[in-house]
Amino acid sequence: MPEDRRKADTEWMKLSGLGIELAAAVGGLTLAGWWWDRHFGTEPWGFWIGLSIGMVGGMYNLIRQGLAAGRNATTKRNTKRDDQP
């Protein structure tokens, strides 16, 4: 397998996990907030705070990695175009 193909496959594998990372951030922090509520009797504030922090953090990560992948793809496309005579 050529090195360029292997590198492209690796980049796609990283991007394919973004949705799972978003769901894990939201779900994990929501569950942590729910646990906090049950443990300390602060219902529903821990749940809502955990959900909010999970959504903000997950979306931040999704957007950051998506923009980086877009910049990387644009740079590669322009480099290939410049290499052609």
N, C-alpha and C positions, 0 to 999 in steps of 0.2 A: 504494500500500500504506500503510495507516495506520501512524503512528509506533509505537503499542503493539505491533502485529503484528511490525514489523521488529525491535523490541527483544526480543520473545519469541523470535523466530527466532535472533537472535544469541546469546541465553543458551543455547538448545538446542544450537547449534553448539559452544559452549565445552564443554558437558557431554558431548557425543558424543565428544570427543577424550580423555576421561579414561582410558579403557582403553588407548589407544595410548600415552599418557604413562606409565602404569604399566608397560606392556611395554617401552617404550624405556628407562626407568630401570633396570629389572631386567636387561634384556638388555645394555645399554651398560656397566653397572658389572660385570656378570659377565664380559663380554669383556675389560674392562680388567684384572680380576683374573686372568683366564686368561693375558693377555699378560704381566702382572707375573710370574706363575709361570714362564712359558717364558723370560723374559728374565733373571730373577734366580735361578731354580732353587729356588723356595720351595714347590713343589707340596705339597699342594693348598690351602695357606692363602690365597693371593691370590684364588683362585676363590671359596672360601667366604666370605671377607670381602667381596668385591665383590658376591656374590649377596645377602648379608645387608644390606649398606648399601643396595643397590638396592631390596630389598623394603621395608625400613623407610622409606626416603625416598619411594618410590612410593606406599606405603599412606598415609603422612602427607599427601602431596599430594592423593590421592584423597579421603580423609576430610575434609580441610580444605575443599576445593572443593565437595564434596557437601553438607556442613553449611551452607556459605555459600549455596548455591543453595536449600536447604530453608528457611533463614531468609528469604531474599529472596522466595520464593514465598508463604510464610506472611504476610509483611508486605503483599504485594500483594493477597492474598486478603482480609485484614482491612480494608485500605483500600477495596477495592471494596465490601465489605459495609457499611462505615460510610457510604459515599456514597449508598447507596440509602435512599429515604424510608421 
